Amino acid sequence: MDEKRKYRWIVISSAFAAFMSTLDSYIVNISLPTIAKYFHVGVDKASLVTLSFFLFITSTLPLVGKFVDKIGIKKVFITGYVIFTAGSFLCGIPPNLGMLLMARCLQGIGGAMLVNSAYSAISAFLPKEISGWGFSALSIAASLGITVGAPVGGFITGYFSWRWVFLINIPIGIIAMILAHRVLPESSPSDKKGHEKKSGFDFLGAIMSLVGLSLLVLGLNSGKVHGWASITVISMFISSALVLTFFVFWEKRQAEPLIDLNLLKRPSFAFASISTFLAFAFISGNAFILPFYLETLKGLKAQQAGMVMMIWSVVYMITNFFSGRLSDKIDTSILCASAMISAGASALFFSFALGYSGLTATVIFLAWMAVSYAMFVAPNNKHVLGMSLPGEQGITSGFYNTMSRLGLTVGVCIFQAIFSHALPHHPETGTHVHTLVPHEALLSGFTHAYLAGVIICAGAFTFSMLGRTRKGE
């Protein structure tokens, strides 16, 4: 009985870390229009509040795994909570947007440590016969973070202040830190024979991935301001391509790379990974742009917008209970492809219904999209991770998490760039976007963004089908 209780608390502690990290990816989106007005910045600058977190959690996630191997799971777990909580405090008291972005980067590093440690704890501390239950709990917790992010963020922003979206993490983080300290076993660094000679920190690889992705994000974020054909923007894109290309060659030469690119030699896995990237890009882009639509064109307050977006959360949670069982009976690649066709159709419907009065079209879109993604996420997890060979589960899971989080980052960039490009040039665009920008221009921006979503979903469908046709190679 004591053993069962110990395992249960380990799972609870790990799941809570996954929940907090995911929650902070989504709870902020609903506050972005308010933050943009507070700091007198446009949509492009406001998007950096989300992108800085995604960028650092994506770039540092592979490197954190090396720290777990070197100094132990518990130490990384506790340190992650310290950094994440400190970053949350700094996010809540910034005097300007620059300080907020720096604090969000710090939060992202802490988030990466929490996510990696949580998955490592389940793998290391639970017996194999119940580890599946532990990983399932992490997936549910992460989904719950996505689910409650918008309504909770809207409530806090509307009735208190956008600052409390971050400050609320402080007492919660301290409690979670104490819990982790009490329930997680002491773990020592790996002592496998020869490990200490092989293992090392690929700092250069981590720096190259961060620099390459940062240049890509800045290029997409600066197109509206400097012009897409400007030397500044083109230089950013070329530099990003060069750095990321060199990163790929560098990783192929490493004995223990940050990301095992050899996995992409299997066509079925490569296509499924691209589909995952695209699917998460759309869900992230929508989560970023929809609050601006609800609060500018529809005139809703933050708390009201959060309640509307909760429709997605409720429908997703309900449908998610059935999607896992369905994936045991139907080919997962067929389910994923069908889900992306459905998601693309929902985006196409919404792109034509954006100008309708009332919220009926929004409700239909959110419910439709929630069903589509509930039918994609769990089957896709099974589809992608099921391709891993014996002994490669950890490597495959790490690559899958990196691709999904990279998709989250790029999705915000794409939607922001397309939306901003449709707006008339104005140095103050976004300060009070609903008063400074004509209604027609706003509507055009949102329409173009969701039409891009249709294309992204079509791509995800295509690669899901390609993954199926190459399955078994």
N, C-alpha and C positions, 0 to 999 in steps of 0.2 A: 504493500500500500504506500509506503514511504517513497519507493522508487517511482510509482505512478504519479504521486504528487510532485516529485522533483521534476519529472519530465513535463508535466502539465505546466509548471511555473516557468520552465525554460521556454516552452512554446509561447506562453503568454507574453513573456518579456521580449522575445524575438519578434512576435507578431506586432507588438505595440511599436517597435522600432520601425518596422515596415510601414505601419499605418501612419506614423508621424512624418516620415520622409515623403510618402506619397501625398499626404494631406497638404503639406506645405508647397507641393507642386501645383495644387489646384485651388487652395483656399484664397490665394492672392489674386487670381484672375478676376474675380468679381469686384475686387477693390481697385483695379487698375484705372477705370475712368475717374474715380475719386482721387487717386494718387496723382494722375495726370493733371487734374485741376489744381490740386494743392501745390504742386511744384511748378505749375505753369509750363507744362511741356506737352508735346504732341504724342500721337499714338506710337510713333516710331521710338521715341525715348522711353515711353511707358513700357513698351514691350521688353526692354532690357531688364526690367525688374524680374520678369519671368525667365528670360533667356540666360541671365547671369547664373541663376540657380541651376537650370538645366545643363548649362555648359560645363560648370565645374563638377557637378555630380556625375556627368557622363565621362568627362576627361579623367577624373581621378579614381573612378570605380575600379578599373583594372589594376592600378597601382596599389590601391588599398589592399587588394588580395595578397600582394607580396608582404605587406606589413603584418597581415594576419598570420601568414606562415612564419614570419620572423619573430614577432614579439608576443603572439598569442591572441586568441579571440577575445577574451575578457578585457584585456588592456585596450584593444582597439575599440571595443564596444563602449567602454566607459569614456574613453577619450573622445569618441564620436559624439556622445551625449554632451560632454563639456563644450566642445566646439560648436555643436548645433545650438545649444542653449545660449551660449555667448553670442553667437551670430544673430539669434532671434532678438536678444536684448538690444544689440546695436541696430538691427533693422527697425526697432520700435522708437528710436530716439534720434534719427538722422536729421541734421540741420539742412541738408540739401540732397539732391538725387544722387550725386556722386558717392556720398557716404552710404546711402542705402544700397547702391549697387555693389560696393565693396563688402558690405555686411552680408548681402545675398550670396556672394562668392564664398565667403566663409561658411555660411549656412550649407551651401552645396557640398563643400568638403566634408563637413560633419555628417550630412545626409548620406554621402557615399560610404562613409565608415559604418554608419548604422545599417545600411542595406546589406553590405557585404558581410558584416559580422553576423547579422541575423540569419542569413542563409548558411553561413559557415557553422553557426552554433547548432542548427538543426542537423546538419550533416555530421558534425563531430560528437555531439553529446547525446543524441537519440539513437537507440538501437535501430538497425536497418528495417526490422519488421514494422516499426511505427513511424519511420521517417517520412513516409508518404503522407501520413496524417499531419505531421509537422509542416511540410511544405504546402499542403492544402490550406492550413491555417494562415500561413504567410500570404498566400494568394488572396484569400478572403479578406485579410486585413488591408492589403494594398488596394483591393477593389473598394473596400469601405472608405478608404482615404479619398479616392476619386469621387465616391458617391456623396459624401457629406461635405466635401470641400466648398462647393458653391453655396449651398444654403447656410452653412455655418459662417462662411466669410461674409455673405450678404447681411446676415443678422448682426454680426459684430460691427461691420462697417456702418450699417444703417443706424444702429441704436447706440453705438459707442464711438469708436474712431477706427480708421484704417490701421492705426498704430497697434491696436490691440489684436489685430490679426496675427501679429508677430509676438507681442508681449505675452499672449496667452500660453505660448510654448514654454515660458520660463518655469512656472510652478509645475506644469505637467512634465517637463524635461527633468526637473530635480527629482520628482517622485519616481519617474521611470529609471533614472540613474541609480537611485537607492535600491530599487527592485532588482535591477540587473546585477548590482554588486552583491546582493544577497543570494540570488538564485543561480547565477552562472558559475559553473565549476572553474577552478583555476586551470588554465591550459598553458602548456609550455610550447615554445616554438617547435616546429617539426624537427625530429631527430633521425629522419630516415637516412640510411647510409648514403653518403655522397651528396646529400641535399645541400649541405652548407657550402660545398664547392661549386655547385651549379647555380644555386639560387642567388639572385641579386636584384637590386632595384634598378629597373630600366628607367632612370630619371630622364634620359634624353628622349626616349620614346614617349614618355608622359608629357614632356614639354612640347614636343613636336605635335602631338595630337591636340593639346590645348591651344597652341598657337595657330595651327591650321584651321581648327574649327572656329576659333575666335575671329580670324580674318574673314572666314566665310560668313559668319553671323554679322560682322560689322559691314561687310560689303552689301549684303541683303538689306541691312538696316539703314544704309546711307544712300541708297539709290535715289530716293525721293529728294533728298537734300542737295546732293552734289550732281545728280544726273547719272543715269545708267551708263552713259557713254563717256563719262568723265574719266580723266587719268586716275583720279583717286580711287574710284570704285573698281575700274578695270584692274588696277594694280593690286587691289585687295584680293580679287578673284584669282588672278594669276599667281600671286604669292601663296594663297591658300592651296591652290592645286599643286604647286611645286612642293610645299612643305608636306602635304598629305601624301603625295607620291613618294617622296623620300622616306616618310614614315612607314609606308608599306614595304619598301625595300629593306629598311632597317629592321623591321619586325621579322621579316623572313630569315634574317641572318642571326637572330637571337636564339640561344638555347632554350630560354624560357621567356617567350614574348608576352607582352601585355595582352595581346589578342592573338589567338591562334588562327591565322589566316588560312591555314591548310584545310580548315573545315569547309572553306568555300570551293575547294576542288571537287566536292560532291555536288553535282548540279542540283539535285533535289533540295539539299540543305541551303544552297546559295539562293535559289529562287524563293524558297519559303522565308528566308531571312529578309530578302528585299520586300516581299509582301508584308512582313511584319513592320518593317521600317515605314512603308507607305501608309499602312493602316493607322499606326500610331501618330504619323504626321497629321493626318486628317482630324483625328480626335483631339489632338493638342491645338491645332489651328482653330477648330471650332470653339474649344473651351476658352481660347484667348479672345476671339472676335465677338462671340455672342453677347457677353456683358456690355460691350460698346453699343451693339445694336439695340439691346433692350433699354439701355439707359439714355441713348441719344435719340434714336428714331421713335421709340415707344414711350419715352419719358418716364420710365419706371425708376424708383429709388433703388438703392443697392439691395436693401432687404427684400424688396418685391422681386427684383431680378433673380435673387438667390432662390426664392420660393418657386419661381417659374422653372428655373434650371433643375430644381429638385425632382421634377417630373422624370427627367433622364435617369436620375439616381434610383428612384423607386422602381421604375420599369426595368432597369438594368438588373437590379438585385433580384427581382422576382423571376425574370427570364433566366438569370444565371443559374438558378437551381435546376433547371431542366436541360441546359445546354451541355453540361458535363455528361449527363446520362445519355443524351442524344449522340454524343461523340463516340460512345461505346458501341453504337448500333449502325452509324452511318460513317462512310469514309470521311475522315476529318478534312482532307483537302477539298472535298466537294462542299462540306459545310462552310469552310472558310471562304471559298470562292462565291458561294451563294450569298453569304453574309455581306461580302464587299459589293456585290451587285445591288443588294438591298440598300446598303449605306449610300452608294452612289445615287440611287434613285431618290432617296430621301433628301440628299443635298440638291439634286436637280429640282425636285418639287419646291424646296425652300427658296432656291434662287429666284423662282418665278413668283413665289408667294410673299416675298419680303415686304412688298408695298401694300399688302392687304391690311385693312383696318382690324383692330382687335388682336387677340393673341391665339386665335384658333389654329392658324397655320403653324405658329411656333410650337404649340402643344403637340400637334400631329407630328411635326418634324422631330422633336425631342423623343417622343415615344417610339417612333419608327426607327430612329437612329439607335436608341438604346437596345431595342430588340436585335437589331443587326449586329451590334458590337458584342452583345451577350452571346450571340451565336458564333462570334469569331474568336474571342479571347481564349476561352477555355479549350475549345477544339484546337486552336492554333498552338497553345501551350503543349498540348498532347502531341500534336503533329510534329512540331519542331524538335522538342526535347526527346521525342520517341525515336528520332533518327540517330541519337548518340550511341556510339559503340560502347561496349563494356569498359569501364574505367574512364570514360570521357564525359560523364554526366556533368561534372563541375565545370569543365572547359566549355561545353555546349551551353550550359545555363548562363555562364558569364558572357559568352558571345551574344546570346539571345537578349540578355538584359541590356547590353551595350547598344545593340541595334535598335531596340525599342526606345531607349532613352535618347538615342541620337535622332530617331524619328520625331520624338516629342520636341526636341530643340529646333530641328529644321522646319517642322510644321508651323510653329509660331513665326519663324522668319518669313516663310512663304506667304502666309495669310496677311501678316503685317505689311510686307512689301507690296503685295497686290492691292490691298485696301488703300494704302497710302498713295500709291501711284495714281489711283483714280480720283484723288482729291485735288482741288486747285491748290497751287503753291501759295502758301501763306506762312510767314515766320511764326505765327501764333497758333497754327492749326492744332487743335487738340486741347488747348487751354479750356475753352468752352465750346467744344466741337459742334454742339448742336445749335449754337448761335452764330458761330463764325463761318461755318460751311453750309452751303445751300442743301436743302433736303434732297434734291435730285442727285447731287454729287455724292452725298453719303450713301444713298440707295444704290447708286452705281458701284461704289466701292465694295459694299457688302455683297452685291450680286456677283461681281467679278471674283471675289474671294470664294464664294460657294461654288461657282462654276469650276474654279481651280480644284475644289474639293471633289467634284465629280470626276475630273481627270485623274486625280490621285487614287480614288477608289477603283477606277477602271484599271489603273496600273496594278493595284493590289490584287484585283481579280485575275488579271492576266498571269501574274507571277505565281499565284496560288495554283492555277491550272497547270502552268509549266512545271511546278514542283511535283504535281501529281503525275504528269506524263513521264518524268525522269525518276520517279520513285523506285528505289531498289538498285539504282546504278552505283 
